[in-house]
Amino acid sequence: MVVTAEPTQLNWVIAINGLVESPYNLSYTEILRIPSTTIEAKLYCVDFPDRSIYEGNWKGVQLKKILEKAVLKPGVAKLAFFAGDGFTTDLHIEDALSPDVLIAYELNGRSIEGAKGFPGNRLVVPGRWGYKWIAGIVRIEAVAHDFLGVWESRGYPDKALINQPEFAQKKDLSDPGLYLALVIIILMSSLAVFFYLRQRHRGLRADNSLYLTAESTILQLQSHQRMPQASCLGPLKPTPSV
């Protein structure tokens, strides 16, 4: 939900540190002094991929401008983002320097409210899934290693490109819903096999019973057929002597 932020939520600070020449703290007041950029973008959550959670005009400062003041050191591979509520995410440095990546403080002309008193800001990363759009940022750290955020470390694609085919294959396997669905599928399959074998066994028993009945009937018929023939011949009589 986006509403007008309380004054206390506007007094936030983002620490910029890590592999930088000039670490510094960026306050809300200071970010307002930096020339702003407004872009139109939609935020999509992986749980609801068919509809946007937030959309409209995001106003903020390009992330690359914030990094210019800090001056990145050679060897920086990623930026690690930390929120006040403990959430984390990351961006490869080449993605972070894209001109459409912002630290936004307004959406559709209204200040972004920080959840539960946390900073009212959000990382805007068009074309990426919502777990990259971290809100309530309190620290940005430049790192040389392959830092992975909360969802990235659980198997979600690090690039988080929307509609990438490998996403479905790397979805978090620790999701209880997936395990439940798997158990149901296995159970239904087992029951289907059980009933099939049971019916087949009953069918075989029925077939055997029919076979034995038919065989008994045939033998009886043959027996009845032999009896008239034997009676017709009569008992053997000795040949009369001449």
C-alpha positions in Angstrom: 0.0 0.0 0.0 1.4 3.4 -0.9 0.3 6.4 1.1 1.7 9.7 2.2 4.6 8.9 4.5 4.8 10.2 8.1 7.5 12.8 8.8 9.4 10.3 10.9 9.6 7.9 8.0 11.2 10.6 5.8 14.3 10.9 8.1 15.9 7.8 6.7 19.6 7.2 5.9 21.2 4.7 3.5 24.8 3.7 4.2 26.9 3.3 1.1 30.0 1.3 1.9 32.1 -1.7 1.0 34.6 -1.6 -1.9 34.3 2.2 -2.4 36.8 5.0 -2.1 34.5 7.3 -0.2 31.9 5.6 2.0 29.1 7.9 3.1 25.5 8.1 4.4 22.8 9.3 2.1 19.8 10.8 3.9 16.4 11.6 2.6 17.1 15.3 2.7 20.3 14.8 0.6 18.7 12.5 -2.0 16.2 15.2 -2.7 19.1 17.5 -3.7 20.2 15.1 -6.4 18.6 15.6 -9.8 15.7 13.2 -10.0 14.6 10.7 -12.7 11.0 9.5 -13.2 10.3 6.2 -15.0 7.1 4.3 -15.6 7.4 0.7 -14.5 5.4 -2.3 -13.0 6.4 -4.4 -10.1 5.5 -8.1 -10.5 5.7 -10.7 -7.8 6.6 -14.3 -8.7 3.6 -15.5 -6.7 1.2 -13.4 -8.8 2.9 -13.2 -12.2 -0.2 -12.3 -14.1 -0.8 -9.0 -12.4 1.3 -6.1 -11.2 1.5 -5.4 -7.5 2.5 -1.7 -8.0 2.7 0.3 -11.2 3.0 3.9 -12.3 5.5 6.7 -12.3 8.5 6.1 -9.9 10.5 9.1 -8.9 13.9 8.9 -7.5 17.6 9.0 -8.1 19.6 6.8 -10.5 21.6 4.3 -8.6 24.7 5.0 -10.7 24.6 8.7 -9.5 24.6 7.5 -5.9 27.6 5.3 -6.7 29.5 8.0 -8.5 29.9 9.9 -5.2 31.2 6.8 -3.4 33.6 5.9 -6.3 33.7 2.2 -6.8 37.0 0.4 -6.4 38.3 -2.0 -9.1 37.1 -5.5 -8.7 33.5 -4.8 -7.6 31.3 -7.6 -8.9 28.0 -6.9 -7.2 26.0 -4.6 -5.0 24.4 -6.1 -1.9 21.3 -4.4 -0.6 20.1 -4.6 3.0 16.6 -3.6 4.2 15.7 -2.5 7.8 13.6 -5.6 8.2 16.5 -8.0 7.4 15.6 -8.7 3.8 18.4 -8.7 1.2 18.9 -8.8 -2.5 21.7 -8.2 -5.0 22.5 -6.8 -8.4 25.4 -7.5 -10.7 27.4 -4.3 -11.1 26.6 -4.0 -14.8 22.9 -4.2 -14.0 23.1 -1.7 -11.1 24.7 0.9 -13.4 21.7 0.8 -15.9 20.1 4.2 -16.2 16.6 2.9 -15.4 17.6 1.5 -12.0 16.5 3.9 -9.3 16.3 4.4 -5.6 12.8 5.7 -5.6 11.1 7.8 -2.9 7.8 8.6 -4.7 5.2 6.6 -6.6 2.6 8.5 -8.6 3.4 11.7 -6.9 3.1 10.3 -3.3 5.9 9.5 -0.9 6.6 5.8 -0.4 5.7 4.7 3.0 8.2 2.5 4.8 6.8 -0.7 6.3 6.6 -0.6 10.1 8.6 2.6 10.4 11.4 1.5 8.1 12.8 3.8 5.4 10.3 4.9 2.7 12.4 4.0 -0.3 12.4 1.2 -2.9 14.9 -0.1 -5.5 13.3 0.1 -8.9 14.5 -2.5 -11.3 12.3 -2.6 -14.4 12.0 -6.0 -16.1 13.0 -7.9 -13.0 10.9 -9.9 -10.5 9.8 -8.2 -7.3 12.4 -9.8 -5.1 14.9 -7.5 -6.6 12.7 -4.4 -5.8 13.9 -4.3 -2.2 12.1 -1.7 0.0 13.2 0.1 3.1 16.9 0.1 2.1 19.3 1.0 4.9 22.6 -0.1 3.4 24.2 -0.7 0.0 27.5 -2.6 0.0 29.9 -3.0 -2.9 31.4 -6.5 -2.9 33.8 -8.6 -5.0 32.2 -12.0 -4.2 29.1 -13.6 -5.5 26.7 -12.3 -2.8 23.2 -13.8 -3.0 20.1 -12.3 -1.4 17.4 -14.0 0.5 15.5 -15.6 -2.5 18.5 -15.8 -4.7 20.3 -18.0 -2.1 17.2 -20.3 -2.1 17.5 -21.1 -5.8 15.6 -18.2 -7.5 17.4 -16.9 -10.6 20.0 -14.3 -9.7 19.2 -12.1 -12.7 15.5 -12.4 -12.0 14.5 -11.6 -15.6 10.8 -11.8 -16.0 9.7 -14.6 -18.3 13.1 -16.3 -18.4 12.4 -20.1 -19.1 14.8 -21.4 -16.4 12.8 -19.7 -13.6 10.3 -22.5 -13.3 13.1 -25.0 -13.0 14.8 -23.1 -10.2 11.9 -22.2 -8.0 12.5 -22.8 -4.3 12.1 -26.5 -3.6 11.7 -25.7 0.1 8.2 -24.3 -0.6 5.8 -26.6 1.5 3.2 -26.2 -1.2 5.5 -28.0 -3.7 6.1 -30.9 -1.4 2.4 -31.2 -0.6 1.6 -31.3 -4.4 4.3 -33.9 -4.9 3.0 -36.1 -2.1 -0.6 -35.9 -3.5 0.6 -36.8 -7.0 2.6 -39.8 -5.6 -0.4 -40.9 -3.5 -2.8 -40.7 -6.3 -0.5 -42.6 -8.6 0.0 -45.3 -6.0 -3.8 -45.7 -5.5 -4.3 -45.9 -9.3 -1.7 -48.7 -9.6 -3.2 -50.5 -6.6 -6.8 -50.5 -8.0 -5.5 -51.5 -11.4 -3.7 -54.5 -10.1 -6.6 -55.4 -7.8 -9.0 -55.3 -10.7 -6.6 -57.3 -12.9 -6.2 -59.9 -10.2 -10.0 -60.2 -9.8 -10.3 -60.5 -13.6 -7.7 -63.3 -13.7 -9.5 -65.2 -10.9 -12.8 -64.8 -12.8 -11.2 -66.0 -16.0 -9.7 -69.0 -14.2 -13.1 -69.9 -12.7 -14.8 -69.6 -16.1 -12.0 -71.8 -17.6 -12.4 -74.5 -15.0 -16.2 -74.5 -15.4 -15.9 -74.7 -19.1 -13.4 -77.5 -18.9 -15.6 -79.5 -16.5 -18.6 -79.1 -18.8 -16.6 -80.3 -21.8 -15.4 -83.4 -19.9 -19.0 -84.2 -18.9 -20.2 -83.8 -22.4 -17.5 -86.0 -23.7 -18.3 -88.6 -21.1 -22.0 -88.6 -22.1 -21.0 -88.9 -25.7 -18.8 -92.0 -25.0 -21.5 -93.8 -23.0 -24.1 -94.2 -25.9 -21.4 -95.4 -28.2 -20.2 -98.1 -25.8 -23.8 -99.2 -25.2 -24.5 -99.4 -28.9 -21.6 -101.9 -29.4 -22.8 -104.1 -26.6 -20.7 -106.6 -24.7 -18.2 -108.7 -26.7 -19.5 -112.2 -27.3 -17.3 -115.1 -28.0 -17.2 -116.3 -31.6 -19.4 -119.5 -31.8 -17.3 -122.5 -32.4 -17.9 -124.3 -35.7 
